[in-house]
Amino acid sequence: MEFEEIYKTYFKSVYNYILRLSGNEHIAEEITSETFFKAMKSIGKFRGECDIRVWLCQIAKNSYYSYLKKSGKTESIDDADFPDIVDPDASPEEQASRKEDFLMVRKALHDIAEPYKEVFMWRVFGELSFKEIGELCGKTDNWACVTYHRAKKMIRLRMEEQSNE
């Protein structure tokens, strides 16, 4: 596959992943550009042991963490705002409820341990398959599936606790 074809095929996935992590379009554009620049320089080293999308998302994640360190931001993924996902047909009450749910998920996500947090983020924000997550973590797709569902259960429990407070 030509690099231009890789870029066209995976740009949107990488951009959306970083946008969900950062909540900022400018940062997502910058990190996505950096990701493809790094990938272009090291494409010869790509051994094909995982899906190329997984490889690109790993580069993007590392670039995002490096960006946070360099910029002196102490913000972590846990502290980043979830982007507003607004349904234009939704009532203001529904939109407010959805935003409140995102805030509760963010709080709950902050409290769960690794690898649950990372697997949940790869699945929800990165939109990776269980197979891709397993490859990324050096585990099986079954491990990724079980870990994701455990993470979901932990988040649900923490959200219920938050609701009762």
C-alpha positions in Angstrom: 0.0 0.0 0.0 1.4 3.4 -1.0 1.8 5.9 1.9 -0.6 8.3 0.3 -3.3 5.6 0.3 -2.5 4.9 4.0 -2.9 8.6 4.7 -6.2 8.8 2.9 -7.5 5.6 4.5 -6.5 6.2 8.1 -6.4 10.0 8.5 -9.9 10.3 9.8 -9.5 7.5 12.3 -6.3 9.0 13.8 -7.7 12.5 13.8 -11.0 11.4 15.5 -9.0 9.4 18.1 -6.8 12.4 19.0 -9.8 14.7 18.9 -11.6 12.6 21.5 -8.5 12.4 23.7 -7.7 16.1 23.5 -11.1 17.7 23.0 -9.4 20.3 20.8 -9.5 20.4 17.0 -6.2 22.4 16.7 -4.3 19.8 18.9 -5.9 17.0 16.9 -4.8 18.4 13.6 -1.3 19.1 14.9 -0.9 15.6 16.5 -2.4 13.9 13.5 0.0 15.6 11.1 2.9 14.7 13.4 1.7 11.1 13.5 1.7 10.7 9.8 5.1 12.5 9.5 6.6 10.0 12.0 4.9 7.1 10.3 6.2 8.1 6.9 9.7 8.3 8.2 9.5 4.9 9.8 7.1 3.0 7.4 10.1 0.8 6.4 10.3 -0.5 10.0 6.7 -1.4 10.1 6.7 -5.3 10.3 3.0 -5.8 9.9 2.7 -7.7 13.2 -0.4 -5.6 13.9 -3.0 -3.8 11.9 -1.6 -0.5 10.4 -4.4 1.4 12.1 -3.3 0.1 15.5 0.3 1.1 14.7 -0.8 4.6 13.7 -3.0 5.1 16.8 -0.1 4.0 19.0 2.1 6.6 17.3 -0.6 9.2 17.8 -1.1 8.3 21.5 2.6 8.6 22.1 2.8 11.9 20.2 -0.1 13.3 22.2 1.5 12.3 25.5 4.8 13.9 24.3 2.8 17.0 23.4 1.3 17.2 26.9 4.7 16.9 28.5 6.4 19.4 26.2 3.7 22.0 26.6 3.9 21.7 30.4 0.3 20.7 30.7 -0.3 18.5 33.6 -3.6 17.5 32.1 -4.0 13.8 31.5 -6.6 12.0 29.5 -8.6 11.6 32.6 -8.8 15.4 33.0 -9.5 16.3 29.4 -13.0 17.4 28.6 -15.0 15.0 26.5 -15.9 16.7 23.3 -19.5 17.9 23.1 -21.5 15.4 21.0 -24.7 17.2 20.3 -27.6 15.8 18.5 -29.1 18.8 16.7 -32.6 17.3 17.1 -32.2 16.7 20.8 -34.0 19.0 23.2 -31.9 21.2 25.5 -32.8 18.9 28.4 -31.5 15.8 26.5 -28.3 17.7 25.5 -27.7 18.7 29.1 -28.3 15.2 30.3 -25.9 13.8 27.8 -23.2 16.3 28.9 -23.8 15.3 32.5 -23.4 11.6 31.6 -20.1 12.4 29.9 -18.8 14.2 33.0 -19.9 11.2 35.1 -18.1 8.8 32.8 -15.0 11.0 33.0 -15.0 10.9 36.8 -15.5 7.2 36.8 -12.8 6.6 34.2 -10.4 8.6 36.4 -10.9 6.1 39.3 -10.4 2.8 37.4 -7.0 1.1 37.2 -4.9 0.1 34.2 -5.3 -1.8 31.9 -9.1 -1.3 32.2 -8.8 2.4 31.6 -6.7 2.1 28.5 -8.7 -0.7 27.0 -11.9 1.3 27.5 -10.4 4.3 25.9 -9.0 2.4 22.9 -12.5 0.8 22.4 -14.6 3.9 22.9 -12.4 6.8 21.8 -10.1 5.0 19.4 -13.0 2.8 18.1 -10.6 -0.1 17.8 -11.8 -3.7 17.6 -11.0 -6.2 20.3 -8.6 -7.8 18.0 -6.8 -4.5 17.4 -6.7 -3.7 21.1 -5.3 -7.2 21.8 -2.6 -6.7 19.3 -1.8 -3.3 20.7 -1.4 -4.7 24.2 0.3 -7.9 23.2 -2.7 -10.0 24.4 -5.6 -11.9 22.8 -8.8 -10.4 21.4 -10.6 -12.4 24.1 -8.5 -10.7 26.8 -9.4 -7.3 25.3 -13.1 -8.1 25.3 -13.1 -9.3 28.9 -11.1 -6.4 30.0 -13.3 -3.9 28.2 -16.5 -5.4 29.7 -15.0 -5.4 33.2 -14.0 -1.7 32.7 -17.6 -0.9 31.6 -18.9 -2.6 34.7 -16.5 -0.7 36.9 -17.5 2.6 35.3 -21.2 1.8 35.6 -20.8 1.0 39.3 -18.9 4.2 39.9 -21.5 6.2 38.1 -24.3 4.6 40.2 -22.3 5.6 43.3 -21.9 9.1 42.0 -25.7 9.3 41.4 -26.4 8.2 45.0 -24.1 10.9 46.5 
